């Protein structure tokens, strides 16, 4: 069965879009095709995305803290106006349609905020830690460990702790009430969530698409999403 995954176009720059090819490669290995969705018209983006079978919310820049009732501090990145306008609408539409959703990096943050949670705007100042959260390349290696809670990830990975890569400077602060914690980093940050009320909603703070070839546990995350889209 052929399945198509909607992904927001992260930039109008073709070179920058090409740089995100690991999302495409990992999903292709799981048997899914990516359909890039332009965001210049949010309502048109929603209509186009809903023709697809699932939604992947990829990494990227910081969300506008106004979404969770805060003023932006200087260490918070400049909001991406296109993504901030369109991606919440995309997520709401897929939640309403109960179509599978996978969030990665910015994706987990967007999901948490949209469902009522908050973020640390800058981990260095708001959650100081010796754990490496903003690694240097190469990104297909692990830099810290996460502990898994009973849930989707633990059933996929069949371990209670494993190493992950890490490239972010924001993270979940207050968890949205409807979300379930799936994974926690060594310094107490929530790095994996799911939503029991949804057919399939899973999100992680790390980047499985950058390490899936080296670590089958991370490919299992991508494959579980593709399988959910297929209805397996």
C-alpha positions in Angstrom: 0.0 0.0 0.0 1.4 3.4 -1.0 1.3 6.0 1.7 2.1 9.7 1.6 3.3 11.9 4.5 2.7 15.6 4.6 5.6 17.7 5.7 5.7 21.5 6.0 8.2 23.1 3.7 10.7 24.4 6.1 12.1 27.0 3.7 11.5 28.4 0.3 15.2 28.0 -0.4 15.6 24.7 -2.4 19.1 24.2 -1.0 17.8 24.3 2.6 15.0 22.0 1.7 17.4 19.5 0.2 19.4 19.6 3.4 16.5 18.0 5.1 16.7 15.0 2.9 17.2 12.6 5.9 13.5 12.9 6.7 12.7 11.8 3.2 15.3 9.0 3.2 14.2 7.5 6.5 10.5 7.6 5.5 11.3 6.1 2.2 13.0 3.2 3.9 9.8 2.7 5.9 7.8 2.6 2.7 6.4 6.2 2.8 6.6 9.1 0.3 7.0 12.7 1.5 4.8 15.4 0.1 6.1 18.9 0.8 3.4 21.4 1.7 4.0 25.1 1.0 2.9 27.3 3.9 2.4 30.7 2.3 -1.4 30.2 2.5 -2.2 28.3 5.7 -5.7 27.3 4.8 -4.6 26.0 1.4 -1.8 24.2 3.2 -4.3 22.4 5.4 -6.4 21.3 2.5 -3.4 20.0 0.6 -1.9 18.2 3.6 -5.2 16.4 4.4 -5.0 14.6 1.1 -2.0 12.8 2.6 -2.2 9.9 5.1 -0.1 11.3 7.9 1.8 14.4 9.1 5.4 14.8 10.1 6.2 17.9 12.0 10.0 18.4 11.5 12.7 20.3 13.4 13.5 24.0 12.9 13.6 27.3 14.7 11.8 28.5 17.8 8.1 29.1 18.2 6.8 32.5 19.2 6.4 32.4 23.0 3.2 34.3 22.6 1.6 30.9 21.8 2.1 29.9 25.4 1.5 33.3 27.0 5.1 34.5 27.4 7.1 37.4 26.1 10.2 36.5 24.0 13.4 36.7 25.9 16.6 37.8 24.1 18.0 34.3 24.0 14.9 33.0 22.2 15.3 32.8 18.4 13.4 34.9 15.9 10.0 33.3 15.2 9.4 31.8 11.7 6.2 33.6 10.8 5.2 31.2 8.0 5.7 28.1 10.2 4.1 29.7 13.2 1.0 30.6 11.2 0.5 27.4 9.3 1.8 24.5 11.4 -0.7 24.9 14.3 -3.5 24.8 11.8 -2.0 21.7 10.2 -1.7 19.9 13.5 -5.3 20.8 14.6 -6.6 19.5 11.3 -4.8 16.2 11.6 -5.9 15.8 15.3 -9.5 16.4 14.2 -9.2 13.9 11.4 -7.4 11.4 13.8 -4.7 10.9 11.2 -1.2 9.7 12.5 1.3 12.5 13.5 5.0 12.2 14.2 6.8 15.2 15.7 10.6 15.7 15.7 12.5 18.4 17.6 10.5 21.6 17.0 7.6 19.2 16.3 7.4 17.9 19.9 7.5 21.5 21.1 4.7 22.6 18.7 2.6 19.7 19.8 3.1 20.4 23.5 2.3 24.1 23.1 -0.8 23.6 20.9 -2.2 21.2 23.5 -1.7 23.5 26.4 1.9 23.2 27.5 4.9 25.6 27.7 8.6 25.6 26.7 11.9 26.6 28.1 12.8 29.4 25.7 16.5 28.9 26.4 17.9 25.9 28.1 21.2 27.4 28.9 19.7 30.1 31.1 16.4 28.4 32.2 17.5 24.8 32.7 21.3 24.8 33.1 22.8 21.3 32.8 25.9 19.4 32.0 24.0 17.2 29.5 24.8 18.0 25.9 21.6 19.2 24.1 23.1 21.2 21.3 25.7 18.8 19.8 28.2 19.5 17.0 28.3 17.4 13.9 28.3 14.6 13.0 24.8 14.0 14.2 24.6 10.3 13.6 26.0 9.5 17.1 24.7 9.7 20.6 25.5 12.4 23.2 23.2 11.6 26.1 20.8 9.0 27.3 17.0 9.0 27.8 15.0 6.8 30.2 11.7 5.4 28.8 8.4 5.3 30.5 5.9 2.6 29.8 4.3 3.5 26.4 4.8 3.4 22.7 8.6 3.9 22.7 9.3 1.3 25.3 7.2 -1.2 23.4 9.1 -0.4 20.2 12.6 -0.3 21.6 12.2 -2.9 24.3 14.8 -1.2 26.5 14.3 1.2 29.4 17.3 3.4 28.5 19.2 4.2 25.4 21.4 6.9 23.8 20.1 9.7 21.5 21.6 12.5 19.5 20.6 16.0 20.5 20.3 19.4 18.6 18.0 21.9 20.3 18.1 24.8 22.7 14.4 24.7 23.7 12.4 21.9 25.3 9.2 21.1 27.1 8.8 23.0 30.4 5.2 22.3 31.5 3.7 19.3 29.8 0.3 19.6 28.1 -2.3 17.8 30.2 -3.4 15.4 27.5 0.1 14.2 26.7 1.8 11.1 28.2 5.5 11.2 29.0 7.4 8.6 26.9 11.1 9.6 27.5 13.1 11.7 30.0 16.7 12.9 29.6 19.4 12.5 32.2 18.7 16.0 33.5 15.0 15.6 33.7 13.8 17.1 30.4 10.8 15.4 28.8 12.1 14.3 25.4 9.3 11.9 24.2 5.5 12.2 24.4 2.4 10.5 23.1 -1.3 11.2 23.2 -3.5 8.2 24.4 -6.6 9.9 23.0 -5.2 9.7 19.4 -4.9 6.7 17.1 -1.2 7.6 16.8 0.6 10.7 18.0 4.2 10.4 19.0 6.9 13.0 19.3 10.6 13.0 20.3 13.1 15.8 21.0 16.0 14.1 19.3 16.5 13.4 15.6 15.9 9.8 14.6 16.1 10.6 10.9 19.8 11.5 11.4 20.8 8.3 13.1 18.3 5.7 11.8 20.9 3.9 9.7 23.3 3.5 12.6 20.7 2.7 15.2 17.8 0.4 14.4 16.0 1.6 17.6 15.6 5.0 15.9 14.4 3.5 12.7 11.8 1.6 14.7 10.3 5.0 15.5 10.0 6.0 11.9 8.7 2.6 10.9 6.0 2.7 13.7 4.8 5.9 12.3 4.6 4.5 8.8 2.9 1.4 10.0 0.3 3.5 11.9 -0.4 5.4 8.7 -0.9 2.1 6.8 -3.3 1.0 9.6 -1.0 -1.9 10.6 
